[in-house]
Amino acid sequence: MVSDRKNVDYVSALGFALGYLGGGILIVINAAMVYFHNDIGITLIEAYQYSFISVGIWWACFQYL
């Protein structure tokens, strides 16, 4: 059990908030990677591929938590 009955709403809201925060951070990192691909030394295609891979890893790591 993650929480008692008194704190279940708080724990649920905290879980959703942290999930959205983490997803927001990932999308900012991926958007920056695509936007600044020349500055970090990769092609645009590679930036899209790395973004796709990072999202796949994100889902694989946090899907069952």
C-alpha positions as CSV (number, residue, x, y, z in Angstrom):
1,M,0.0,0.0,0.0
2,V,1.4,3.4,-1.0
3,S,-0.8,5.5,1.3
4,D,-3.4,5.4,4.0
5,R,-7.0,6.4,3.3
6,K,-6.4,9.9,4.7
7,N,-3.6,10.8,2.2
8,V,-4.7,8.9,-0.9
9,D,-5.8,12.0,-2.8
10,Y,-2.6,13.8,-2.0
11,V,-0.4,10.9,-3.1
12,S,-2.4,10.5,-6.3
13,A,-2.2,14.2,-7.1
14,L,1.5,14.2,-6.4
15,G,2.1,11.2,-8.7
16,F,0.2,12.9,-11.5
17,A,2.1,16.2,-11.0
18,L,5.5,14.5,-11.0
19,G,4.6,12.6,-14.1
20,Y,3.6,15.7,-16.0
21,L,6.6,17.6,-14.7
22,G,8.9,14.8,-15.9
23,G,7.2,14.6,-19.3
24,G,7.5,18.4,-19.6
25,I,11.2,18.3,-18.9
26,L,11.7,15.5,-21.5
27,I,9.8,17.4,-24.2
28,V,11.8,20.6,-23.5
29,I,15.0,18.6,-23.8
30,N,13.9,16.9,-27.0
31,A,12.7,20.2,-28.5
32,A,16.0,21.8,-27.6
33,M,17.9,18.9,-29.2
34,V,15.9,19.3,-32.4
35,Y,16.2,23.1,-32.5
36,F,19.9,23.2,-31.6
37,H,21.0,20.1,-33.5
38,N,23.8,21.9,-35.4
39,D,25.2,23.3,-32.2
40,I,25.5,19.8,-30.6
41,G,26.9,18.3,-33.8
42,I,24.1,16.0,-35.0
43,T,21.9,16.1,-38.0
44,L,18.2,16.9,-37.9
45,I,17.3,13.3,-38.7
46,E,19.5,12.1,-35.8
47,A,17.9,14.6,-33.4
48,Y,14.5,13.2,-34.3
49,Q,15.8,9.7,-33.9
50,Y,17.3,10.4,-30.5
51,S,14.1,12.1,-29.4
52,F,12.1,9.1,-30.4
53,I,14.5,6.8,-28.6
54,S,14.5,8.9,-25.4
55,V,10.7,8.8,-25.3
56,G,10.7,5.0,-25.8
57,I,13.2,4.7,-22.9
58,W,11.1,7.1,-20.8
59,W,8.0,5.0,-21.3
60,A,9.9,1.7,-20.7
61,C,11.3,2.9,-17.4
62,F,8.2,4.6,-16.0
63,Q,5.3,2.6,-17.4
64,Y,4.8,0.3,-14.4
65,L,5.7,2.6,-11.5
